[in-house]
Amino acid sequence: MAELFIKQAEQYAEGRPSYPQQLFEFIASKTPSHDLAWDAGTGSGQAARSTAGIYKNVIATDTSPKQLSFAPRLPNVRYQLTPPTMSSAELERNVAPQSSIDVVTVAQALHWFDIPNFYQQVKWVLKKPHGVIAAWCYSPPKVNDSVDAIFKRFHFVSVDPHWDASHKLMDDMYRNIDFPFEPVEGADHTGPFEFVAERLMDLDDYFKLFRSRSAYQIAREKGVEQLSNDVIEEFKHAWNEDGLDKKVVKFPIYLRIGRVGNL
């Protein structure tokens, strides 16, 4: 997973959306205490930054040093480079002791993990019984009918063959991903719960987002340039139809959330 994002780490940090405050407030409302959070697969720290505004301390981990180099430095966030798999001793040394974490967040990253192994780690570090895991992904950006029509055609014809197999877990927005946790207080299921992220973007921003995707990097390594001149011109024409240089781009978010319970 780390290798896929090394070459476009800066574009990932600049191009990816921030997540809505309502998402983090919802998650925080389900944890009785707000002392310690673990943001797993933090990348360039988009979720860690918001989590740090609610929880006293955040451990933000990733397997990519290049990604971590672009994460915002905050006084209550400790960034930690970790190996893809960790023993219990390594987990305690790199992350936190057993039963000490209030919430584990995973933003747009769960599909890249060794999920069964990760869940064992989550169950080990979360406080019992109310420790919470919150994992979310977002679907392709929504701009307007003209831009979205090009994106949809291009995404499913030109881009889809280049996704890593792990990315296919996002196709149903985590609806069928394995999630062996109990519903949080006030809920009768573990999701997905829907939120929306918004970002004001111009066309260059939109292309940065596109170039930050793993499928783009995989295609380039195979000698395929997905954003050819013809494709760029198509997007330019659609983008400029309404005469507005900048547009509010929406990213539908799908959250799975559950508590660890008594183990």
Secondary structure by P-SEA (a helix, b strand, c coil): cccccccaaaaaaacbbbbbaaaaaaaaaacccccbbbbccccccaaaaaaaacccbbbbbcccaaaaaaccccccbbbbbbcccccaaaaaacccccccccbbbbcccccccaaaaaaaaaaaccccccbbbbbbccccccccaaaaaaaaaaaaccccccccccccccccccccccccccccccccccccbbbbbbbbccaaaaaaaaaacaaaaaaaaaccccccaaaaaaaaaaaacccccccbbbbbbbbbbbbbccc
